[in-house]
Amino acid sequence: MNRLQALTAVFGMLIIGSTAAQPEPTLLGLEDVIALARGQSPAAKQAETRLKNRYWQYRLFRSDYNPQLALQGQIPGYNRDFLSNRLDDGTINFIDREQFNSGMNLSLNQPLALTGGNLSVNSNLNYFSDQILDLTRFNTTVVNLRLDQPIFGFNPLKWDRLTEPLRYEESKRSFAEEMEFLSREAVSFYFDHLDAQINYKIASFNLTNNDTIYRIEEGRYNIGTTSKDKLLQVELQLLRSQQDVAQALLDLETSGLLLRNYLGLRDADTLILSTPDYIPEFTIPLADALSYAKMNRSDYIAFERQRLEAERDVEEAKRQRIQTNLTAAYGLNSASTELSTAWNDPNVQQRIDIGLSVPILDWGRNRARIETAMANRELNQYVLDQETENFDREIITLVRRFVMLRNQLKIAKKSDEVADERYLVAQNRYLTGKVDITNLNIALSEKDEAKRSYIRALRDYWVAYFDLRRLTLYDFAEERLLYVPEEE
């Protein structure tokens, strides 16, 4: 066993000894942390709740096009008061009044998405009773067919049918993107804790190592083979190592708490993370990345929805100038003093109204409204064109950066291995007196920095990997779509 392995074993024994009375630590890999983040983290539950909320909003939109059966009524309606009555001679007489006035109406309404109108079938019963006059009346509408139709007006149902399915589809794709963003955030918290864990391990190793070196230098000083200056240099290095261990332990506890909070872990178990040394090998054709982004990404659905909403606003502004409404009704009604005969021999009930509202002088109000909507539509198109170019550029940059990061990761891993080997050589030469403490410290610093650079390269690689998944909703490693639209 070489000296580095021996010191690592000592470090392990110290850790085991210090945690002997505590619960077993929880061992987690990168995939485990990502699975916990997607399955039980507070952020994941919030994303699921937003998706559920959008689903029920979509169901509400769908119900607007279905017939609605409603029962309305006033039971009972009672009124007692004094009614003023002006007599022929100009005097006012107050008459005592006590009345019951109740009614019920059953209606079936069907919105007309094609025209924006409403067709309804109604049936109602009204009851009136005057206790003072001892008078009772029943009024019934056996059936009444009614059409309310705007003429040349704005039809929101037509536009909602175009935009709301896009909005719902956009929300489902946004949810898939949110889950990939959760994975990316989990990667960041994972490597924050892994950094702290490795820094604590490095600091503890350096403390043990510097303590050993100090004892060696102290022995050499006692026999006169080294100077006081070198002994003090080693002692100073030992004191700094003690400070580094204290700071590294604080960072380790803080990052562990943040990771547990993000994952929704309420226990206080120690989290031990493994280094994700496995790197999947795959290629990312730029054309495919752009194609998957345009096919899957929620932003492209949002672009189409925003374009339609701009067109809708223009049409609404144009159709507000002249407002014409048609109301037509046909039915059968009857009246009687007895409830049993209230439906007998009904009379024909007919009605037709056309309401018209045309501004004569509006001081350019209508034109300003139309021009504003058209300008907003034009601005919206410019913004969407620019956003499309930005997203394409983002994909191109990310793909190229990902290839660079993968190459850097291979170099960082090799550098870490070389730095470890160099330190072992320097350590052996120091023990035999062939190099001084300064060269040994340089080798130690390079070894530590190489390890930290390797972890940073791993972090950058996996963050970019999940950024790429989020922006394209495609897993290039497993060659599968991360979102598949459901068929209606």
C-alpha positions as CSV (number, residue, x, y, z in Angstrom):
1,M,0.0,0.0,0.0
2,N,1.5,3.4,-1.0
3,R,1.5,6.4,1.3
4,L,-1.4,8.1,-0.4
5,Q,-3.6,5.0,-0.1
6,A,-2.6,4.7,3.6
7,L,-3.5,8.3,4.3
8,T,-6.8,7.9,2.5
9,A,-7.5,4.8,4.7
10,V,-6.7,6.9,7.8
11,F,-9.1,9.5,6.6
12,G,-11.8,6.9,6.1
13,M,-11.3,5.5,9.6
14,L,-11.5,9.0,11.1
15,I,-14.8,9.6,9.3
16,I,-16.2,6.2,10.4
17,G,-15.1,6.8,13.9
18,S,-16.7,10.2,14.1
19,T,-20.0,9.0,12.8
20,A,-20.2,5.6,14.6
21,A,-23.0,6.8,16.8
22,Q,-25.0,8.3,14.0
23,P,-27.4,6.6,11.4
24,E,-26.0,5.0,8.3
25,P,-25.4,7.7,5.6
26,T,-27.5,7.7,2.5
27,L,-25.5,6.9,-0.6
28,L,-26.8,8.7,-3.7
29,G,-25.6,8.9,-7.3
30,L,-26.5,11.6,-9.8
31,E,-29.4,9.5,-11.3
32,D,-30.8,9.0,-7.7
33,V,-30.8,12.7,-7.0
34,I,-32.4,13.5,-10.3
35,A,-35.1,10.9,-9.7
36,L,-35.8,12.3,-6.3
37,A,-36.0,15.8,-7.7
38,R,-38.5,14.8,-10.4
39,G,-40.6,12.6,-8.1
40,Q,-41.0,14.3,-4.8
41,S,-39.3,17.7,-4.7
42,P,-41.5,20.8,-3.9
43,A,-40.6,22.3,-7.3
44,A,-41.9,19.1,-9.0
45,K,-45.2,19.2,-7.1
46,Q,-45.6,22.8,-8.0
47,A,-45.1,22.0,-11.7
48,E,-47.6,19.1,-11.5
49,T,-50.2,21.4,-9.8
50,R,-49.7,24.1,-12.5
51,L,-50.3,21.4,-15.2
52,K,-53.4,20.2,-13.4
53,N,-54.7,23.7,-13.1
54,R,-54.2,24.3,-16.8
55,Y,-56.0,21.0,-17.6
56,W,-59.1,22.1,-15.7
57,Q,-59.0,25.5,-17.4
58,Y,-59.0,23.6,-20.7
59,R,-61.9,21.5,-19.6
60,L,-63.8,24.7,-18.7
61,F,-63.1,26.0,-22.2
62,R,-64.4,22.8,-23.7
63,S,-67.6,23.0,-21.7
64,D,-68.4,26.5,-23.2
65,Y,-69.4,24.7,-26.4
66,N,-71.7,22.1,-24.9
67,P,-75.4,22.6,-24.1
68,Q,-76.1,23.8,-20.6
69,L,-79.3,22.8,-18.7
70,A,-80.2,25.2,-15.9
71,L,-83.1,25.7,-13.5
72,Q,-83.7,29.2,-12.2
73,G,-86.4,30.5,-9.9
74,Q,-87.6,32.7,-7.1
75,I,-89.4,30.7,-4.3
76,P,-91.0,32.3,-2.5
77,G,-91.3,35.9,-3.4
78,Y,-93.3,37.8,-0.8
79,N,-94.0,41.6,-0.5
80,R,-96.1,43.6,1.9
81,D,-96.1,47.4,1.8
82,F,-98.2,50.5,1.1
83,L,-98.6,51.6,-2.5
84,S,-99.1,55.3,-3.2
85,N,-102.1,56.0,-5.6
86,R,-102.9,59.4,-7.0
87,L,-106.6,60.0,-7.2
88,D,-108.5,62.1,-9.9
89,D,-108.6,65.1,-7.6
90,G,-104.9,65.1,-7.2
91,T,-104.7,63.7,-3.7
92,I,-102.6,60.6,-2.9
93,N,-104.1,57.6,-1.2
94,F,-101.9,54.8,0.3
95,I,-103.2,51.4,-0.3
96,D,-102.2,48.3,1.7
97,R,-100.7,45.6,-0.4
98,E,-99.7,42.0,0.3
99,Q,-98.5,39.9,-2.6
100,F,-96.8,36.6,-3.5
101,N,-94.8,36.6,-6.7
102,S,-92.8,33.4,-7.5
103,G,-91.5,31.7,-10.7
104,M,-89.3,29.0,-12.1
105,N,-87.6,28.7,-15.4
106,L,-86.0,25.6,-17.0
107,S,-83.7,26.4,-19.9
108,L,-81.5,24.5,-22.3
109,N,-78.8,26.7,-23.9
110,Q,-76.5,25.9,-26.8
111,P,-73.8,28.3,-27.8
112,L,-73.3,28.6,-31.6
113,A,-69.5,28.5,-32.1
114,L,-69.9,29.2,-35.9
115,T,-71.8,32.4,-35.5
116,G,-71.2,33.5,-31.9
117,G,-74.9,33.4,-31.0
118,N,-76.9,31.4,-28.5
119,L,-79.9,29.2,-29.1
120,S,-82.1,28.3,-26.1
121,V,-85.2,26.3,-25.3
122,N,-87.1,27.6,-22.2
123,S,-90.1,26.6,-20.2
124,N,-91.4,28.5,-17.2
125,L,-94.1,28.9,-14.6
126,N,-95.0,32.1,-12.8
127,Y,-97.3,32.5,-9.8
128,F,-99.0,35.7,-8.6
129,S,-101.3,36.2,-5.6
130,D,-102.7,39.3,-4.1
131,Q,-104.0,38.6,-0.5
132,I,-105.9,41.9,-0.2
133,L,-107.8,41.5,-3.5
134,D,-108.0,37.7,-3.1
135,L,-106.6,37.3,-6.6
136,T,-104.5,34.4,-7.9
137,R,-103.0,34.0,-11.3
138,F,-100.7,31.4,-13.0
139,N,-98.8,32.2,-16.2
140,T,-97.0,29.5,-18.1
141,T,-94.7,29.2,-21.1
142,V,-95.1,25.7,-22.4
143,V,-92.1,26.0,-24.7
144,N,-90.1,29.0,-26.0
145,L,-87.4,28.8,-28.6
146,R,-85.1,31.8,-28.6
147,L,-82.1,32.9,-30.7
148,D,-79.7,35.7,-29.7
149,Q,-77.3,36.5,-32.5
150,P,-74.8,39.3,-33.0
151,I,-74.8,40.4,-36.7
152,F,-71.3,41.0,-38.1
153,G,-70.1,41.1,-34.5
154,F,-66.9,39.7,-32.9
155,N,-67.1,36.0,-32.3
156,P,-64.9,35.0,-29.3
157,L,-66.0,31.4,-29.5
158,K,-64.4,31.0,-32.9
159,W,-61.0,32.5,-31.7
160,D,-61.0,30.5,-28.4
161,R,-61.4,27.3,-30.4
162,L,-58.2,28.2,-32.2
163,T,-56.1,29.5,-29.3
164,E,-57.2,27.5,-26.2
165,P,-56.1,24.0,-27.6
166,L,-52.7,25.6,-28.4
167,R,-52.5,27.1,-24.9
168,Y,-53.2,23.7,-23.4
169,E,-50.7,22.0,-25.6
170,E,-48.2,24.7,-24.7
171,S,-48.8,24.0,-21.0
172,K,-48.1,20.2,-21.4
173,R,-44.8,20.9,-23.2
174,S,-43.9,23.5,-20.6
175,F,-44.4,20.8,-18.0
176,A,-42.0,18.5,-19.8
177,E,-39.5,21.4,-20.0
178,E,-40.0,22.2,-16.3
179,M,-39.1,18.6,-15.4
180,E,-35.9,18.8,-17.5
181,F,-35.1,22.1,-15.7
182,L,-35.7,20.3,-12.4
183,S,-33.1,17.8,-13.5
184,R,-30.7,20.6,-14.4
185,E,-31.2,22.3,-11.0
186,A,-30.8,18.9,-9.2
187,V,-27.4,18.6,-11.1
188,S,-26.4,22.0,-9.7
189,F,-27.3,21.2,-6.1
190,Y,-25.7,17.7,-6.5
191,F,-22.4,19.1,-7.6
192,D,-22.5,21.9,-5.0
193,H,-22.6,19.1,-2.4
194,L,-20.2,16.9,-4.2
195,D,-17.7,19.9,-4.4
196,A,-18.1,20.4,-0.7
197,Q,-17.7,16.7,0.0
198,I,-14.5,16.5,-2.1
199,N,-13.1,19.7,-0.6
200,Y,-13.7,18.3,2.8
201,K,-12.0,15.1,1.8
202,I,-9.1,17.0,0.3
203,A,-8.8,19.3,3.4
204,S,-8.9,16.3,5.8
205,F,-6.3,14.5,3.7
206,N,-4.1,17.5,3.6
207,L,-4.4,18.0,7.3
208,T,-3.3,14.4,8.0
209,N,-0.6,14.7,5.4
210,N,0.7,18.0,6.7
211,D,0.7,16.7,10.3
212,T,2.8,13.7,9.1
213,I,5.2,16.1,7.2
214,Y,5.5,18.3,10.2
215,R,6.6,15.4,12.4
216,I,9.1,14.4,9.7
217,E,10.5,17.9,9.4
218,E,10.6,18.2,13.2
219,G,12.6,15.1,13.4
220,R,15.0,16.3,10.7
221,Y,15.3,19.6,12.5
222,N,16.2,17.9,15.7
223,I,19.0,16.0,14.0
224,G,20.1,19.1,12.1
225,T,19.2,18.1,8.5
226,T,16.7,20.9,7.9
227,S,16.4,24.5,8.8
228,K,14.2,26.3,11.3
229,D,12.7,28.2,8.3
230,K,11.5,25.0,6.6
231,L,10.1,23.7,9.9
232,L,8.1,27.0,10.4
233,Q,6.9,26.8,6.8
234,V,5.5,23.3,7.4
235,E,3.9,24.4,10.7
236,L,2.2,27.3,9.0
237,Q,0.9,24.9,6.3
238,L,-0.4,22.6,9.1
239,L,-2.3,25.6,10.7
240,R,-3.8,26.6,7.4
241,S,-4.9,22.9,6.9
242,Q,-6.8,23.1,10.2
243,Q,-8.6,26.2,9.1
244,D,-9.4,24.6,5.7
245,V,-11.0,21.6,7.4
246,A,-13.2,23.8,9.6
247,Q,-14.4,25.8,6.6
248,A,-14.8,22.7,4.4
249,L,-16.9,21.1,7.1
250,L,-19.2,24.2,7.3
251,D,-19.6,24.2,3.5
252,L,-20.4,20.5,3.5
253,E,-23.2,20.9,6.1
254,T,-24.6,23.9,4.3
255,S,-24.7,22.3,0.9
256,G,-26.1,19.1,2.3
257,L,-29.0,21.1,3.9
258,L,-29.7,22.9,0.6
259,L,-29.7,19.6,-1.3
260,R,-32.1,17.9,1.2
261,N,-34.4,20.9,1.1
262,Y,-34.5,20.9,-2.7
263,L,-35.2,17.2,-2.9
264,G,-37.9,17.4,-0.2
265,L,-35.9,15.1,2.2
266,R,-37.0,15.9,5.8
267,D,-34.7,13.5,7.6
268,A,-31.3,14.6,8.8
269,D,-29.3,11.6,7.4
270,T,-25.9,12.3,6.0
271,L,-25.8,12.3,2.2
272,I,-22.8,10.7,0.6
273,L,-22.6,11.3,-3.2
274,S,-20.7,9.3,-5.7
275,T,-18.8,10.8,-8.6
276,P,-20.6,10.2,-11.9
277,D,-17.6,8.9,-13.8
278,Y,-19.7,7.3,-16.6
279,I,-20.1,9.6,-19.6
280,P,-22.5,8.5,-22.3
281,E,-21.1,8.6,-25.9
282,F,-23.4,10.0,-28.5
283,T,-23.4,12.5,-31.3
284,I,-25.7,15.6,-31.7
285,P,-26.3,16.5,-35.3
286,L,-27.0,20.3,-35.4
287,A,-29.8,19.9,-37.9
288,D,-31.6,17.3,-35.7
289,A,-31.3,19.5,-32.6
290,L,-32.9,22.4,-34.5
291,S,-35.6,20.2,-35.9
292,Y,-36.5,18.6,-32.5
293,A,-36.6,22.1,-30.9
294,K,-39.0,23.4,-33.4
295,M,-41.1,20.3,-33.3
296,N,-41.3,19.9,-29.5
297,R,-40.5,23.1,-27.7
298,S,-43.4,25.0,-26.1
299,D,-42.1,28.4,-27.2
300,Y,-42.9,27.5,-30.9
301,I,-46.5,26.7,-29.9
302,A,-46.6,29.9,-27.9
303,F,-45.5,31.8,-31.1
304,E,-48.4,30.5,-33.1
305,R,-50.8,31.2,-30.2
306,Q,-49.5,34.8,-29.9
307,R,-49.8,35.3,-33.6
308,L,-53.5,34.2,-33.5
309,E,-54.2,36.4,-30.5
310,A,-52.8,39.4,-32.3
311,E,-55.1,38.6,-35.3
312,R,-58.0,38.2,-32.9
313,D,-57.4,41.6,-31.3
314,V,-57.4,43.3,-34.8
315,E,-60.7,41.7,-35.7
316,E,-62.3,42.6,-32.4
317,A,-61.3,46.2,-32.8
318,K,-62.7,46.3,-36.3
319,R,-66.0,44.8,-35.3
320,Q,-66.6,47.1,-32.4
321,R,-67.6,50.0,-34.6
322,I,-71.0,48.8,-35.5
323,Q,-72.9,46.5,-33.1
324,T,-76.1,44.8,-34.3
325,N,-77.9,42.2,-32.3
326,L,-80.8,40.0,-33.5
327,T,-83.2,38.5,-30.9
328,A,-85.9,36.2,-32.2
329,A,-88.3,34.0,-30.2
330,Y,-91.2,31.7,-30.8
331,G,-93.2,29.9,-28.1
332,L,-96.6,29.0,-26.6
333,N,-97.8,30.5,-23.3
334,S,-101.0,30.6,-21.3
335,A,-102.5,32.1,-18.2
336,S,-105.1,30.8,-15.7
337,T,-106.4,31.2,-12.2
338,E,-105.9,27.5,-11.5
339,L,-102.6,25.6,-11.7
340,S,-104.3,22.6,-13.3
341,T,-105.5,24.6,-16.3
342,A,-102.5,26.8,-16.7
343,W,-101.2,24.8,-19.7
344,N,-104.5,24.5,-21.5
345,D,-105.1,26.2,-24.9
346,P,-101.7,28.1,-25.1
347,N,-101.4,31.1,-27.3
348,V,-98.7,31.7,-29.8
349,Q,-95.9,33.8,-28.4
350,Q,-93.6,35.6,-30.9
351,R,-90.9,38.2,-30.7
352,I,-88.2,39.6,-33.0
353,D,-85.9,42.5,-32.2
354,I,-82.9,44.0,-33.9
355,G,-80.7,46.3,-31.8
356,L,-78.3,48.7,-33.6
357,S,-75.5,50.8,-32.2
358,V,-73.6,53.0,-34.6
359,P,-71.3,55.8,-33.4
360,I,-71.9,59.1,-35.3
361,L,-69.1,61.1,-33.9
362,D,-66.4,59.4,-31.9
363,W,-63.4,61.8,-32.5
364,G,-61.4,59.1,-34.1
365,R,-61.8,56.7,-31.1
366,N,-62.6,53.6,-33.3
367,R,-59.8,54.3,-35.8
368,A,-57.3,54.7,-32.9
369,R,-58.4,51.4,-31.5
370,I,-58.0,49.6,-34.8
371,E,-54.6,51.2,-35.6
372,T,-53.4,50.3,-32.1
373,A,-54.4,46.7,-32.6
374,M,-52.8,46.5,-36.0
375,A,-49.6,48.1,-34.7
376,N,-49.5,45.6,-31.9
377,R,-49.9,42.8,-34.4
378,E,-47.0,44.1,-36.4
379,L,-44.8,44.6,-33.3
380,N,-45.7,41.1,-32.1
381,Q,-44.6,39.6,-35.5
382,Y,-41.3,41.4,-35.3
383,V,-40.8,40.2,-31.7
384,L,-41.7,36.6,-32.7
385,D,-39.3,36.6,-35.6
386,Q,-36.5,37.9,-33.4
387,E,-37.3,35.3,-30.7
388,T,-37.2,32.5,-33.3
389,E,-33.8,33.6,-34.4
390,N,-32.6,33.8,-30.8
391,F,-33.8,30.3,-30.0
392,D,-32.1,28.9,-33.1
393,R,-28.9,30.7,-32.1
394,E,-29.3,29.3,-28.6
395,I,-29.5,25.8,-29.9
396,I,-26.5,26.2,-32.2
397,T,-24.4,27.7,-29.4
398,L,-25.4,25.0,-26.9
399,V,-24.6,22.1,-29.4
400,R,-21.2,23.5,-30.1
401,R,-20.5,24.2,-26.5
402,F,-21.6,20.7,-25.5
403,V,-19.0,19.2,-27.9
404,M,-16.3,21.4,-26.4
405,L,-17.3,20.5,-22.9
406,R,-17.1,16.8,-23.6
407,N,-13.6,17.2,-24.9
408,Q,-12.6,19.3,-21.9
409,L,-14.0,16.7,-19.6
410,K,-11.8,14.0,-21.1
411,I,-8.8,16.3,-20.7
412,A,-9.8,17.2,-17.1
413,K,-10.1,13.5,-16.2
414,K,-6.7,12.7,-17.7
415,S,-5.2,15.7,-15.9
416,D,-6.6,14.5,-12.6
417,E,-5.0,11.1,-13.1
418,V,-1.6,12.6,-14.0
419,A,-1.7,15.0,-11.1
420,D,-2.4,12.1,-8.6
421,E,0.5,10.2,-10.1
422,R,2.8,13.2,-10.0
423,Y,2.0,13.8,-6.3
424,L,2.8,10.2,-5.4
425,V,6.2,10.5,-7.2
426,A,6.9,13.9,-5.4
427,Q,5.9,12.4,-2.1
428,N,8.2,9.4,-2.5
429,R,11.1,11.7,-3.5
430,Y,10.4,14.0,-0.5
431,L,10.6,11.0,1.9
432,T,13.9,10.1,0.4
433,G,15.1,13.6,0.6
434,K,15.4,14.2,-3.1
435,V,13.0,17.2,-3.2
436,D,12.2,19.8,-0.7
437,I,8.9,20.7,1.0
438,T,8.2,23.5,-1.5
439,N,8.1,21.2,-4.5
440,L,5.9,18.7,-2.5
441,N,3.5,21.5,-1.7
442,I,3.4,22.5,-5.4
443,A,2.6,18.9,-6.4
444,L,-0.1,18.8,-3.7
445,S,-1.7,22.0,-4.8
446,E,-1.7,20.9,-8.5
447,K,-3.3,17.6,-7.4
448,D,-6.1,19.3,-5.5
449,E,-6.7,21.8,-8.3
450,A,-6.8,19.0,-10.9
451,K,-9.5,17.2,-8.9
452,R,-11.6,20.3,-8.5
453,S,-11.2,21.1,-12.2
454,Y,-12.4,17.6,-13.1
455,I,-15.5,18.1,-10.9
456,R,-16.2,21.5,-12.5
457,A,-15.9,19.9,-15.9
458,L,-18.4,17.1,-14.8
459,R,-20.8,19.8,-13.6
460,D,-20.6,21.8,-16.8
461,Y,-21.1,18.7,-18.9
462,W,-24.2,17.5,-17.1
463,V,-25.7,21.0,-16.8
464,A,-25.3,21.4,-20.6
465,Y,-26.7,17.9,-21.2
466,F,-30.0,18.7,-19.4
467,D,-30.1,22.2,-20.9
468,L,-30.0,20.4,-24.3
469,R,-32.8,18.0,-23.3
470,R,-34.9,20.9,-22.0
471,L,-34.5,23.0,-25.2
472,T,-35.2,20.1,-27.6
473,L,-37.3,17.7,-25.5
474,Y,-35.2,15.0,-27.0
475,D,-32.7,12.6,-25.3
476,F,-29.8,12.2,-27.8
477,A,-28.1,9.6,-25.5
478,E,-31.1,7.2,-25.6
479,E,-32.5,8.5,-28.9
480,R,-36.0,9.0,-27.7
481,L,-38.5,11.9,-27.5
482,L,-39.1,13.3,-24.0
483,Y,-42.6,14.5,-25.0
484,V,-45.1,12.8,-27.3
485,P,-48.3,14.8,-28.0
486,E,-51.4,12.9,-27.0
487,E,-54.1,12.3,-29.7
488,E,-57.4,13.9,-29.0
